[in-house]
Amino acid sequence: MSNHLKQVFVSYTASVMISAFVSGCGNSNSDVKVGIEPLSTLTEIANEKPEPVSPVRVPENPAELKLAVERGHYAFHTYGCWHCHEIGDEEVPGMRNDVAMGPDMADVGSRLNAEEILQSILRPNIAIAEPKEKHMVDGVSRMPEFEDPLAKDDINDIVLFLSQCKLHAIPETMVVEVTSENYNEIVENSNGLVLLDFWAEWCFACLEISPILDEIAPEYQDRIKFCKIEVDENPLLVEKFVPDVMFPCLVIVKDGKVVDRKYGMGGAQDPRLFFKDWFASFLPNP
Ligand code: HEC
């Protein structure tokens, strides 16, 4: 670690408040992802231009790597990268969205490998994204020089930190979106139980139900097919299934025929229990 960073690092380790925000990338997940891409084309780029470039050093020991990532997070703020880059919705003291004009770094690790991140910092004139002049002033990089002994370690740490900044994929829902177009294929021709959830953006109670269905759908996999239908987009299906035109409306269909219908959860205290009880009357006893 450079002396320069050592100095700031002392105050950093002392501060519980800062270390609380040090390890994630705009989320509370502090697990460090270890799989950093191999450095493949680095030598090719180095041969093309005469500037010396050091490869990213990845500590093999997971504990050391975790520490390096935390230092990198801290260095990212120390070097003022936050003037132009956010990291997701992370609270950064003094950072204002209207001055953040570089790309959000929250998912940089999903888009760039370690070597590309390094190149973006060191040689911004070959940065991947446009416009290319932001890291440069009059052709000279504003970034701390990698070969500067004071900054070398810091930049390596920043690269390791940014490499593990990946947006978490939104978990896939098992609830199928049904429209007039795919209705026949998904509902009519299905020979089992189908739940239709008629919902709309403007229907507050509907918005409460959707996440519950997302959550419980996997439990009923192979027994009930969960479907949601947006009511404004699909007036014909509303006409067919929701005679009272009230929402939310939940309809159970079996072999293409309506077997039961409920307008909402009837003020149930425990929504999961509500669905469990309701479904139990249609499902064969286990
Ligand atoms: C003056 C504003 C500014 C500052 C300060 C700044 N950046 Fe950038 N950065 C940008 C802009 C704008 C881009 C996109 C344009 C480009 O790639 O040339 C960018 C691109 C990047 C990229 C490529 C990201 C991508 O998604 O392609 C990385 C990595 C990066 N910056 C890292 C840093 C680091 C690390 C620091 C601090 C040491 C920093 N930047 C400081 C403005 C800035």
Residues whose N, C-alpha, C, O or C-beta is under 5 A from the ligand:
A	BS01	HEC	F76 Y79 G80 C81 H83 C84 M101 G102 P103 I117 S120 I121 P124 A127 I128 A129 E130 P131 K132 E133 K134 I158
